[in-house]
Amino acid sequence: MRQGIQTGFKHDDLRRFGCYFFTLCELAERLRAKTRLPPFSDEDIIDHYDQCIKNQWITTGIRDFNGKKVKVICFIENPVKIMNYLQNNTFFKNITHEKNQPNAEFYPVYFIGNPDHFALGSNGEIVWDSWSPSATERGMSMAETNPFRWLR
């Protein structure tokens, strides 16, 4: 997917709040490329987003956080199911944040700055960002927060 896809994207919710979903799509594309599956078009991304909402893997609406009702848009409920769906197979079983987890593959997703923004990282650096200009180009600091280790 192109860097900065979120900027000016034609779907309003994804343009405003889709950084985590776009980051999962980018990671899935990188893994799909190894099996020669085609990249996602903008229409594919919208269709996948809608399907993830139907499957309740993404919440858009009112969500209960410890008894407090909060309006959320594009809230990722189940990144493992989303990743498996995007790859057309059961590739991952779970996510762990444990550093010494055997059989874990390390695909870091970073939280950047304030408000929270998600981007794909590698070796402590941002390698793909759905925003343009990227968060790092805008001078936001990067803090690795519980990078995901995907369990097969």
DSSP file (Angstrom, degrees, kcal/mol; ACC not computed):
  #  RESIDUE AA STRUCTURE BP1 BP2  ACC     N-H-->O    O-->H-N    N-H-->O    O-->H-N    TCO  KAPPA ALPHA  PHI   PSI    X-CA   Y-CA   Z-CA
    1    1 A M              0   0    0      0, 0.0     2,-0.1     0, 0.0     3,-0.1   0.000 360.0 360.0 360.0 152.9    0.0    0.0    0.0
    2    2 A R    >   -     0   0    0      1,-0.1     3,-1.3     2,-0.1    24,-0.0  -0.451 360.0-105.6 -74.3 143.9    1.2    3.5   -0.6
    3    3 A Q  T 3  S+     0   0    0      1,-0.2   127,-0.2    -2,-0.1    -1,-0.1  -0.387 107.2  23.5 -58.3 142.7    2.6    5.5    2.2
    4    4 A G  T >  S+     0   0    0    125,-2.5     3,-1.1   127,-0.3   128,-0.3   0.674  74.8 146.9  75.0  17.1    0.2    8.2    3.4
    5    5 A I  T <   +     0   0    0     -3,-1.3   126,-0.1     1,-0.3   125,-0.1   0.813  66.3  61.4 -56.5 -32.2   -2.9    6.3    2.1
    6    6 A Q  T >  S+     0   0    0    124,-2.1     3,-1.7     2,-0.1     2,-0.5   0.840  82.3  91.3 -66.4 -33.2   -5.0    7.6    5.0
    7    7 A T  T <  S-     0   0    0     -3,-1.1     9,-0.1   123,-0.9     8,-0.0  -0.511 110.2  -4.6 -67.8 115.8   -4.5   11.2    4.0
    8    8 A G  T 3  S+     0   0    0     -2,-0.5    -1,-0.3     1,-0.2    -2,-0.1   0.571  89.4 165.2  77.6   9.8   -7.4   12.1    1.6
    9    9 A F    <   -     0   0    0     -3,-1.7    -1,-0.2     1,-0.1     6,-0.2  -0.317  42.1-127.4 -61.2 144.0   -8.8    8.5    1.7
   10   10 A K  S    S+     0   0    0      4,-0.1     2,-0.6     5,-0.1    -1,-0.1   0.636  89.0  80.7 -74.7 -15.1  -12.3    8.5    0.3
   11   11 A H  S  > S-     0   0    0      1,-0.2     4,-2.7     2,-0.0     5,-0.2  -0.840  73.0-149.0 -94.2 119.7  -13.9    6.6    3.2
   12   12 A D  H  > S+     0   0    0     -2,-0.6     4,-2.2     1,-0.2     5,-0.2   0.904  91.8  45.8 -58.8 -50.4  -14.6    9.2    6.0
   13   13 A D  H  > S+     0   0    0      1,-0.2     4,-3.0     2,-0.2     5,-0.2   0.915 116.7  45.5 -62.4 -42.3  -14.1    6.9    9.1
   14   14 A L  H  > S+     0   0    0      1,-0.2     4,-1.8     3,-0.2    -1,-0.2   0.883 111.3  53.0 -68.1 -37.2  -11.0    5.3    7.7
   15   15 A R  H  < S+     0   0    0     -4,-2.7    -2,-0.2     1,-0.2    -1,-0.2   0.898 120.6  32.6 -63.0 -39.5   -9.6    8.7    6.7
   16   16 A R  H  < S+     0   0    0     -4,-2.2    -2,-0.2    -5,-0.2    -1,-0.2   0.843 140.6   8.4 -87.2 -34.8  -10.1   10.1   10.2
   17   17 A F  H  < S+     0   0    0     -4,-3.0     3,-0.4    -5,-0.2     4,-0.2   0.248  93.9 101.9-134.1  13.6   -9.5    7.0   12.4
   18   18 A G     X  +     0   0    0     -4,-1.8     4,-3.2    -5,-0.2     5,-0.3   0.247  39.9 111.8 -92.6  13.9   -8.2    4.1   10.3
   19   19 A C  H  > S+     0   0    0      1,-0.2     4,-2.1     2,-0.2    -1,-0.2   0.878  81.8  46.1 -59.4 -40.3   -4.5    4.1   11.1
   20   20 A Y  H  > S+     0   0    0     -3,-0.4     4,-2.3     2,-0.2    -1,-0.2   0.934 115.5  46.5 -67.2 -44.8   -4.5    0.8   13.0
   21   21 A F  H  > S+     0   0    0     -4,-0.2     4,-2.4     1,-0.2    -2,-0.2   0.921 113.0  49.3 -63.6 -43.7   -6.6   -0.9   10.3
   22   22 A F  H  X S+     0   0    0     -4,-3.2     4,-2.5     1,-0.2    -1,-0.2   0.892 110.1  52.1 -60.5 -39.1   -4.4    0.5    7.6
   23   23 A T  H  X S+     0   0    0     -4,-2.1     4,-2.4    -5,-0.3    -2,-0.2   0.898 109.5  48.5 -65.9 -40.3   -1.3   -0.7    9.5
   24   24 A L  H  X S+     0   0    0     -4,-2.3     4,-2.7     2,-0.2    -1,-0.2   0.903 111.1  51.3 -64.4 -39.7   -2.8   -4.2    9.7
   25   25 A C  H  X S+     0   0    0     -4,-2.4     4,-2.6     2,-0.2    -2,-0.2   0.913 110.3  48.9 -62.3 -42.3   -3.6   -4.1    6.0
   26   26 A E  H  X S+     0   0    0     -4,-2.5     4,-2.2     2,-0.2    -2,-0.2   0.928 112.1  47.7 -64.1 -44.5    0.0   -3.1    5.2
   27   27 A L  H  X S+     0   0    0     -4,-2.4     4,-2.0     1,-0.2    -2,-0.2   0.925 112.5  49.6 -61.8 -44.1    1.4   -5.9    7.4
   28   28 A A  H  X S+     0   0    0     -4,-2.7     4,-3.0     1,-0.2    -2,-0.2   0.903 109.0  52.9 -61.5 -40.9   -1.0   -8.4    5.8
   29   29 A E  H  X S+     0   0    0     -4,-2.6     4,-2.2     1,-0.2    -1,-0.2   0.908 107.2  51.5 -61.0 -41.3    0.1   -7.2    2.3
   30   30 A R  H  X S+     0   0    0     -4,-2.2     4,-0.6     1,-0.2    -1,-0.2   0.894 114.8  42.3 -63.5 -39.2    3.7   -7.7    3.2
   31   31 A L  H >< S+     0   0    0     -4,-2.0     3,-0.7     1,-0.2     4,-0.4   0.869 112.7  53.7 -74.1 -36.5    3.0  -11.3    4.3
   32   32 A R  H ><>S+     0   0    0     -4,-3.0     5,-2.0     1,-0.2     3,-1.6   0.839  97.3  66.1 -64.9 -33.9    0.7  -11.9    1.3
   33   33 A A  H ><5S+     0   0    0     -4,-2.2     3,-1.2     1,-0.3    -1,-0.2   0.822  92.2  62.1 -59.7 -30.5    3.4  -10.9   -1.1
   34   34 A K  T <<5S+     0   0    0     -3,-0.7    -1,-0.3    -4,-0.6    -2,-0.2   0.773 109.2  40.8 -66.3 -24.9    5.4  -13.9    0.0
   35   35 A T  T < 5S-     0   0    0     -3,-1.6    -1,-0.3    -4,-0.4    -2,-0.2   0.214 117.9-113.4-106.4  12.7    2.6  -16.1   -1.4
   36   36 A R  T < 5 +     0   0    0     -3,-1.2    -3,-0.2     1,-0.2    -2,-0.1   0.720  60.9 155.4  64.0  25.8    2.1  -13.9   -4.5
   37   37 A L      < -     0   0    0     -5,-2.0    -1,-0.2    -8,-0.1    -2,-0.1  -0.594  48.8-102.6 -76.6 146.8   -1.4  -12.7   -3.5
   38   38 A P        -     0   0    0      0, 0.0    -1,-0.1     0, 0.0    -6,-0.0  -0.268  36.3-102.2 -71.0 156.1   -2.2   -9.3   -5.1
   39   39 A P        -     0   0    0      0, 0.0     2,-0.3     0, 0.0    -9,-0.0  -0.268  43.8 -94.8 -69.3 164.0   -2.1   -6.0   -3.1
   40   40 A F        -     0   0    0    -15,-0.1     2,-0.2     4,-0.1   -11,-0.0  -0.608  31.0-145.1 -82.0 137.7   -5.3   -4.4   -1.9
   41   41 A S     >  -     0   0    0     -2,-0.3     4,-2.2     1,-0.1     5,-0.1  -0.488  34.0-102.6 -85.8 169.6   -7.0   -1.7   -3.9
   42   42 A D  H  > S+     0   0    0      1,-0.2     4,-2.1     2,-0.2     5,-0.2   0.902 126.3  51.8 -58.7 -40.4   -8.8    1.1   -2.1
   43   43 A E  H  > S+     0   0    0      1,-0.2     4,-2.6     2,-0.2    -1,-0.2   0.886 106.8  52.9 -64.8 -39.0  -12.1   -0.6   -2.8
   44   44 A D  H  > S+     0   0    0      2,-0.2     4,-3.0     1,-0.2     5,-0.2   0.924 107.8  51.8 -59.3 -44.5  -10.7   -3.9   -1.3
   45   45 A I  H  X S+     0   0    0     -4,-2.2     4,-2.5     1,-0.2    -2,-0.2   0.919 111.0  46.6 -60.6 -45.3   -9.8   -2.0    1.9
   46   46 A I  H  X S+     0   0    0     -4,-2.1     4,-2.6     2,-0.2    -1,-0.2   0.923 113.4  48.9 -63.8 -44.6  -13.3   -0.5    2.2
   47   47 A D  H  X S+     0   0    0     -4,-2.6     4,-2.3     1,-0.2    -2,-0.2   0.916 112.6  48.1 -61.0 -43.2  -14.9   -3.9    1.6
   48   48 A H  H  X S+     0   0    0     -4,-3.0     4,-2.5     2,-0.2    -2,-0.2   0.903 110.7  51.7 -64.3 -41.2  -12.6   -5.6    4.2
   49   49 A Y  H  X S+     0   0    0     -4,-2.5     4,-1.9    -5,-0.2    -2,-0.2   0.942 110.8  47.8 -59.8 -48.4  -13.4   -2.8    6.7
   50   50 A D  H  X S+     0   0    0     -4,-2.6     4,-2.3     1,-0.2    -2,-0.2   0.897 112.2  49.6 -60.6 -41.5  -17.1   -3.3    6.2
   51   51 A Q  H  X S+     0   0    0     -4,-2.3     4,-2.2     1,-0.2    -1,-0.2   0.888 108.0  53.4 -65.7 -38.8  -16.8   -7.1    6.6
   52   52 A C  H  <>S+     0   0    0     -4,-2.5     5,-2.7     2,-0.2     6,-1.2   0.856 108.9  49.6 -65.1 -34.7  -14.7   -6.7    9.8
   53   53 A I  H ><5S+     0   0    0     -4,-1.9     3,-1.6     4,-0.2    -2,-0.2   0.935 109.9  50.6 -67.1 -46.0  -17.5   -4.5   11.2
   54   54 A K  H 3<5S+     0   0    0     -4,-2.3    -2,-0.2     1,-0.3    -1,-0.2   0.874 111.2  48.8 -58.1 -37.5  -20.1   -7.1   10.3
   55   55 A N  T 3<5S-     0   0    0     -4,-2.2    -1,-0.3    -5,-0.1    -2,-0.2   0.451 114.2-121.2 -81.9  -0.5  -18.0   -9.8   12.0
   56   56 A Q  T < 5S+     0   0    0     -3,-1.6    -3,-0.2     2,-0.2    -2,-0.1   0.768  80.8 121.0  64.1  29.4  -17.6   -7.6   15.1
   57   57 A W  S   <S+     0   0    0     -5,-2.7    20,-3.0     1,-0.2    21,-1.7   0.607  77.7  40.6 -90.4 -16.0  -13.8   -7.5   14.8
   58   58 A I  E    S-A   76   0A   0     -6,-1.2     2,-0.5    18,-0.2    -2,-0.2  -0.997  79.3-148.3-129.6 135.7  -14.1   -3.7   14.6
   59   59 A T  E     +A   75   0A   0     16,-2.8    16,-2.7    -2,-0.4     2,-0.4  -0.901  17.7 174.0-107.1 132.2  -16.5   -1.6   16.6
   60   60 A T  E     +     0   0A   0     -2,-0.5     2,-0.3    13,-0.2    13,-0.2  -0.933  59.7  29.4-132.9 110.3  -17.9    1.6   15.3
   61   61 A G  E    S-A   72   0A   0     11,-2.8    11,-3.7    -2,-0.4     2,-0.4  -0.995 107.7  -6.9 143.0-148.0  -20.5    3.1   17.6
   62   62 A I  E     -A   71   0A   0     -2,-0.3     2,-0.4     9,-0.2     9,-0.2  -0.713  60.3-178.2 -89.7 132.5  -21.0    3.0   21.4
   63   63 A R  E     -A   70   0A   0      7,-3.0     7,-2.9    -2,-0.4     2,-0.6  -0.972  25.6-125.0-130.2 145.0  -18.7    0.7   23.4
   64   64 A D  E     -A   69   0A   0     -2,-0.4     2,-0.6     5,-0.2     5,-0.2  -0.809  22.8-175.1 -92.7 119.2  -18.6    0.0   27.1
   65   65 A F  E >  S-A   68   0A   0      3,-3.1     3,-1.6    -2,-0.6    -2,-0.0  -0.908  76.7 -36.7-113.2 100.2  -15.2    0.7   28.8
   66   66 A N  T 3  S-     0   0    0     -2,-0.6    -1,-0.1     1,-0.3     3,-0.1   0.903 125.2 -42.2  51.7  47.6  -15.4   -0.4   32.4
   67   67 A G  T 3  S+     0   0    0      1,-0.2     2,-0.5     0, 0.0    -1,-0.3   0.375 116.9 112.4  84.9  -4.9  -19.0    0.8   32.7
   68   68 A K  E <   -A   65   0A   0     -3,-1.6    -3,-3.1     2,-0.0     2,-0.5  -0.899  64.3-135.0-105.1 126.1  -18.4    4.0   30.8
   69   69 A K  E     +A   64   0A   0     -2,-0.5     2,-0.4    -5,-0.2    -5,-0.2  -0.670  29.8 178.9 -81.0 125.7  -20.2    4.4   27.5
   70   70 A V  E     -A   63   0A   0     -7,-2.9    -7,-3.0    -2,-0.5     2,-0.5  -0.989  29.0-126.7-131.5 135.7  -17.8    5.8   24.9
   71   71 A K  E     -A   62   0A   0     -2,-0.4     2,-0.3    -9,-0.2    -9,-0.2  -0.713  35.9-178.1 -80.8 126.6  -18.3    6.5   21.2
   72   72 A V  E     -A   61   0A   0    -11,-3.7   -11,-2.8    -2,-0.5     2,-0.4  -0.923  17.6-161.4-125.5 151.4  -15.7    4.8   19.1
   73   73 A I  E    S-     0   0A   0     -2,-0.3   -13,-0.2   -13,-0.2   -14,-0.0  -0.996  78.7  -4.1-131.9 126.5  -14.9    4.7   15.4
   74   74 A C  E    S+     0   0A   0     -2,-0.4     2,-0.7     1,-0.2   -53,-0.2   0.892  80.1 172.5  60.9  43.3  -12.8    2.0   13.8
   75   75 A F  E     -A   59   0A   0    -16,-2.7   -16,-2.8    -3,-0.1     2,-0.6  -0.763  30.2-133.4 -86.0 117.5  -11.9    0.4   17.2
   76   76 A I  E     +A   58   0A   0     -2,-0.7   -18,-0.2   -18,-0.2   -19,-0.1  -0.603  31.6 170.6 -76.9 115.1  -10.0   -2.8   16.5
   77   77 A E  S    S+     0   0    0    -20,-3.0   -19,-0.2    -2,-0.6    -1,-0.2   0.812  73.9  19.1 -91.5 -36.6  -11.5   -5.5   18.7
   78   78 A N     >  +     0   0    0    -21,-1.7     4,-1.9     1,-0.1    -1,-0.2  -0.688  57.5 173.0-142.1  83.5   -9.7   -8.6   17.3
   79   79 A P  H  > S+     0   0    0      0, 0.0     4,-2.6     0, 0.0     5,-0.2   0.803  81.3  58.7 -63.5 -28.5   -6.5   -7.9   15.3
   80   80 A V  H  > S+     0   0    0      2,-0.2     4,-2.5     1,-0.2    12,-0.3   0.946 108.0  44.3 -66.2 -47.6   -5.7  -11.7   15.0
   81   81 A K  H  > S+     0   0    0      1,-0.2     4,-2.4     2,-0.2    -1,-0.2   0.882 113.9  51.5 -64.7 -36.5   -9.0  -12.5   13.3
   82   82 A I  H  X S+     0   0    0     -4,-1.9     4,-2.8     2,-0.2    -2,-0.2   0.940 110.5  47.9 -63.9 -46.4   -8.6   -9.4   11.0
   83   83 A M  H  X S+     0   0    0     -4,-2.6     4,-1.2     1,-0.2    -2,-0.2   0.916 113.1  47.6 -61.8 -43.4   -5.0  -10.5   10.0
   84   84 A N  H  <>S+     0   0    0     -4,-2.5     5,-2.0     1,-0.2     4,-0.4   0.912 112.9  49.1 -64.6 -41.4   -6.2  -14.0    9.3
   85   85 A Y  H ><5S+     0   0    0     -4,-2.4     3,-1.3     1,-0.2    -2,-0.2   0.924 108.9  52.4 -61.9 -45.3   -9.1  -12.7    7.3
   86   86 A L  H 3<5S+     0   0    0     -4,-2.8    -1,-0.2     1,-0.3    -2,-0.2   0.755 112.9  45.6 -64.8 -23.5   -6.9  -10.3    5.3
   87   87 A Q  T 3<5S-     0   0    0     -4,-1.2    -1,-0.3     2,-0.3    -2,-0.2   0.407 107.9-124.5 -99.5   1.3   -4.6  -13.2    4.4
   88   88 A N  T < 5S+     0   0    0     -3,-1.3     2,-0.3    -4,-0.4    -3,-0.2   0.776  81.3  62.7  61.3  28.7   -7.4  -15.7    3.5
   89   89 A N  S   <S-     0   0    0     -5,-2.0     2,-1.2    -6,-0.2    -2,-0.3  -0.979  95.7 -88.8-163.9 173.0   -6.2  -18.3    6.0
   90   90 A T        +     0   0    0     -2,-0.3     3,-0.1     1,-0.2    -9,-0.1  -0.757  59.3 148.5 -92.1  91.7   -5.6  -19.1    9.6
   91   91 A F        +     0   0    0     -2,-1.2     2,-0.3   -11,-0.2    -1,-0.2   0.835  59.4  36.4 -93.7 -41.1   -2.1  -17.8    9.8
   92   92 A F        -     0   0    0     -3,-0.3    60,-0.3   -12,-0.3    -1,-0.2  -0.868  50.7-170.3-119.2 150.5   -2.0  -16.6   13.5
   93   93 A K        -     0   0    0     58,-3.9     2,-0.3     1,-0.3    59,-0.2   0.707  69.2 -17.1-105.1 -30.8   -3.5  -17.9   16.6
   94   94 A N  E     -B  151   0B   0     57,-1.1    57,-3.0   -14,-0.1     2,-0.4  -0.970  55.4-116.2-164.2 170.1   -2.9  -15.2   19.1
   95   95 A I  E     -B  150   0B   0     -2,-0.3     2,-0.3    55,-0.2    55,-0.2  -0.967  28.6-174.4-118.0 139.7   -0.9  -12.0   20.0
   96   96 A T  E     -B  149   0B   0     53,-2.3    53,-1.9    -2,-0.4     5,-0.0  -0.948  24.7-158.7-129.1 155.1    1.4  -11.9   22.9
   97   97 A H        +     0   0    0     -2,-0.3     2,-0.3    51,-0.2    49,-0.1   0.306  57.6 120.2-109.3   4.8    3.4   -9.0   24.4
   98   98 A E    >   -     0   0    0      1,-0.1     3,-0.8    51,-0.1    -2,-0.1  -0.529  55.7-150.6 -72.5 132.8    5.8  -11.3   26.1
   99   99 A K  T 3  S+     0   0    0     -2,-0.3    -1,-0.1     1,-0.2     5,-0.1   0.807  92.8  45.2 -75.3 -29.5    9.4  -10.8   25.0
  100  100 A N  T 3  S+     0   0    0      2,-0.0    -1,-0.2     0, 0.0    -2,-0.1  -0.104  76.8 141.0-107.7  35.3   10.6  -14.4   25.6
  101  101 A Q    X   -     0   0    0     -3,-0.8     3,-1.1     1,-0.0    -5,-0.1  -0.670  49.9-129.3 -80.7 120.4    7.6  -16.2   24.0
  102  102 A P  T 3  S+     0   0    0      0, 0.0     3,-0.1     0, 0.0    -2,-0.0  -0.377  88.2  17.7 -66.9 150.1    8.7  -19.3   22.0
  103  103 A N  T 3  S+     0   0    0      1,-0.2    49,-0.9    48,-0.1     2,-0.4   0.659  91.7 139.1  65.3  19.4    7.4  -19.6   18.5
  104  104 A A  E <   -C  151   0B   0     -3,-1.1     2,-0.4    47,-0.2    -1,-0.2  -0.771  44.3-146.9 -95.7 138.7    6.5  -15.9   18.3
  105  105 A E  E     -C  150   0B   0     45,-2.6    45,-2.4    -2,-0.4     2,-0.7  -0.879  17.9-131.9-101.9 137.8    7.1  -13.9   15.2
  106  106 A F  E     +C  149   0B   0     -2,-0.4    43,-0.2    43,-0.2    42,-0.0  -0.799  37.6 157.1 -99.7 110.8    7.9  -10.2   15.8
  107  107 A Y        -     0   0    0     41,-1.4    41,-0.4    -2,-0.7     2,-0.1  -0.822  32.6-148.3-127.6  90.0    5.9   -7.7   13.7
  108  108 A P        -     0   0    0      0, 0.0    13,-2.3     0, 0.0     2,-0.5  -0.378  15.5-171.5 -71.5 133.3    6.0   -4.5   15.7
  109  109 A V  E     -D  120   0C   0     11,-0.2     2,-0.3    -2,-0.1    36,-0.3  -0.994  20.3-149.6-115.1 125.9    3.1   -2.0   15.5
  110  110 A Y  E     -D  119   0C   0      9,-2.8     9,-1.4    -2,-0.5     2,-0.5  -0.710  13.0-140.2-103.5 146.5    4.0    1.2   17.2
  111  111 A F  E     -DE 118 143C   0     32,-0.8    32,-1.2    -2,-0.3     2,-0.5  -0.884  29.0-161.2 -93.6 133.2    2.0    3.8   19.0
  112  112 A I  E     - E   0 142C   0      5,-2.4     5,-0.5    -2,-0.5    30,-0.2  -0.968  34.5 -47.8-125.1 130.9    3.2    7.3   18.1
  113  113 A G  S    S-     0   0    0     28,-1.3     4,-0.2    -2,-0.5    30,-0.0   0.081  90.3 -23.5  57.6-158.3    2.7   10.6   19.9
  114  114 A N  S    S+     0   0    0      2,-0.1     2,-0.2    -3,-0.0    -1,-0.1  -0.983 122.6  36.6-139.1 123.0   -0.5   12.0   21.2
  115  115 A P  S    S-     0   0    0      0, 0.0    -3,-0.1     0, 0.0     0, 0.0   0.514 112.9 -95.1 -73.5 168.8   -3.2   11.2   20.2
  116  116 A D        +     0   0    0     -2,-0.2     2,-0.3    -5,-0.1    -3,-0.1  -0.231  49.4 177.8 -57.0 135.6   -2.4    7.6   19.6
  117  117 A H        -     0   0    0     -5,-0.5    -5,-2.4    -4,-0.2     2,-0.4  -0.989  17.7-140.5-138.0 144.6   -1.4    6.7   16.1
  118  118 A F  E     +D  111   0C   0     -2,-0.3    12,-0.5    -7,-0.2     2,-0.3  -0.859  25.6 161.6-110.9 142.3   -0.3    3.4   14.8
  119  119 A A  E     -D  110   0C   0     -9,-1.4    -9,-2.8    -2,-0.4     2,-0.4  -0.969  41.0-100.7-150.6 161.4    2.4    2.7   12.2
  120  120 A L  E     -DF 109 128C   0      8,-2.0     7,-2.7    -2,-0.3     8,-1.6  -0.721  44.1-172.2 -89.5 132.6    4.5   -0.3   11.2
  121  121 A G  E     - F   0 126C   0    -13,-2.3     2,-0.3    -2,-0.4     5,-0.2  -0.783  18.9-172.8-124.1 166.1    8.0   -0.5   12.6
  122  122 A S  E >  S- F   0 125C   0      3,-2.5     3,-1.7    -2,-0.3   -15,-0.0  -0.905  75.4  -7.2-156.8 129.0   11.2   -2.4   12.3
  123  123 A N  T 3  S-     0   0    0     -2,-0.3     3,-0.1     1,-0.3     0, 0.0   0.862 130.1 -52.1  53.1  40.5   14.3   -2.2   14.4
  124  124 A G  T 3  S+     0   0    0      1,-0.2     2,-0.3    19,-0.0    -1,-0.3   0.546 118.7 104.7  78.6   6.8   13.0    0.8   16.3
  125  125 A E  E <  S-F  122   0C   0     -3,-1.7    -3,-2.5     0, 0.0     2,-0.5  -0.883  76.3-111.8-120.8 151.5   12.2    2.7   13.1
  126  126 A I  E     +F  121   0C   0     -2,-0.3    -5,-0.3    -5,-0.2     3,-0.1  -0.710  34.0 173.0 -78.1 124.6    9.0    3.5   11.3
  127  127 A V  E     +     0   0C   0     -7,-2.7     2,-0.3    -2,-0.5    -6,-0.2   0.586  68.7  17.7-107.5 -16.0    9.0    1.7    8.0
  128  128 A W  E     -F  120   0C   0     -8,-1.6    -8,-2.0  -125,-0.0     2,-0.4  -0.946  61.9-178.0-157.3 135.6    5.4    2.5    6.9
  129  129 A D        -     0   0    0     -2,-0.3  -125,-2.5   -10,-0.2  -124,-0.2  -1.000  23.7-148.6-138.2 133.3    2.9    5.1    8.0
  130  130 A S  S    S+     0   0    0    -12,-0.5  -124,-2.1    -2,-0.4  -123,-0.9   0.653  79.7  80.7 -75.5 -14.9   -0.6    5.7    6.8
  131  131 A W  S    S-     0   0    0   -125,-0.2  -127,-0.3  -126,-0.1  -126,-0.2  -0.601  78.6-123.3 -90.1 153.0   -0.3    9.4    7.4
  132  132 A S  S    S+     0   0    0   -128,-0.3     2,-0.2     1,-0.3     3,-0.0  -0.963 102.5  32.2-139.7 125.9    1.3   11.9    5.0
  133  133 A P  S    S-     0   0    0      0, 0.0    -1,-0.3     0, 0.0     5,-0.1   0.613 113.8-116.9 -64.9 157.0    3.5   13.6    5.9
  134  134 A S     >  -     0   0    0     -2,-0.2     4,-1.5     1,-0.1     6,-0.2  -0.106  18.7-107.8 -64.2 162.5    4.5   10.7    8.2
  135  135 A A  T  4>S+     0   0    0      1,-0.2     5,-2.4     2,-0.2     3,-0.2   0.893 121.8  49.8 -57.7 -41.9    4.4   11.1   12.0
  136  136 A T  T >45S+     0   0    0      1,-0.2     3,-1.4     3,-0.2    -1,-0.2   0.872 107.1  54.3 -68.3 -34.9    8.2   11.2   12.1
  137  137 A E  T 345S+     0   0    0      1,-0.3    -1,-0.2     2,-0.1    -2,-0.2   0.796 106.2  53.8 -65.9 -26.9    8.3   13.9    9.4
  138  138 A R  T 3<5S-     0   0    0     -4,-1.5    -1,-0.3    -3,-0.2    -2,-0.2   0.367 123.1-108.2 -88.0   5.1    5.9   15.9   11.6
  139  139 A G  T < 5 +     0   0    0     -3,-1.4     2,-0.2     1,-0.3    -3,-0.2   0.629  64.9 153.1  82.4  14.4    8.3   15.6   14.5
  140  140 A M      < -     0   0    0     -5,-2.4    -1,-0.3    -6,-0.2     2,-0.2  -0.561  44.6-120.5 -76.2 140.7    6.3   13.2   16.6
  141  141 A S        -     0   0    0     -2,-0.2   -28,-1.3     1,-0.0     2,-0.5  -0.515  20.1-133.2 -80.4 151.4    8.3   11.0   18.9
  142  142 A M  E     -E  112   0C   0    -30,-0.2     2,-0.5    -2,-0.2   -30,-0.2  -0.906  22.7-179.3-107.9 127.7    8.1    7.3   18.6
  143  143 A A  E     -E  111   0C   0    -32,-1.2   -32,-0.8    -2,-0.5     2,-0.5  -0.980  25.4-133.9-127.3 120.2    7.6    5.1   21.6
  144  144 A E        -     0   0    0     -2,-0.5     2,-0.5   -34,-0.1   -34,-0.1  -0.598  27.2-174.7 -72.1 122.4    7.4    1.4   21.3
  145  145 A T        -     0   0    0     -2,-0.5   -36,-0.1   -36,-0.3     3,-0.1  -0.937  61.9 -37.2-125.7 107.7    4.5    0.2   23.4
  146  146 A N  S    S-     0   0    0     -2,-0.5    -1,-0.1     1,-0.1   -37,-0.1   0.929  74.1-146.6  45.4  64.6    3.9   -3.5   23.7
  147  147 A P        -     0   0    0      0, 0.0     2,-0.2     0, 0.0    -1,-0.1  -0.306  22.5-105.4 -60.1 146.4    4.9   -4.5   20.2
  148  148 A F        -     0   0    0    -41,-0.4   -41,-1.4   -39,-0.2     2,-0.5  -0.516  26.8-164.4 -78.3 137.2    2.9   -7.4   19.0
  149  149 A R  E     -BC  96 106B   0    -53,-1.9   -53,-2.3    -2,-0.2     2,-0.4  -0.983  19.6-144.1-117.0 115.6    4.4  -10.9   18.7
  150  150 A W  E     -BC  95 105B   0    -45,-2.4   -45,-2.6    -2,-0.5     2,-0.5  -0.668   8.3-145.9 -88.3 128.0    2.1  -13.0   16.5
  151  151 A L  E      BC  94 104B   0    -57,-3.0   -58,-3.9    -2,-0.4   -57,-1.1  -0.800 360.0 360.0 -97.9 130.7    1.8  -16.6   17.5
  152  152 A R              0   0    0    -49,-0.9    -1,-0.1    -2,-0.5   -48,-0.1   0.412 360.0 360.0 -91.1 360.0    1.4  -19.3   14.8
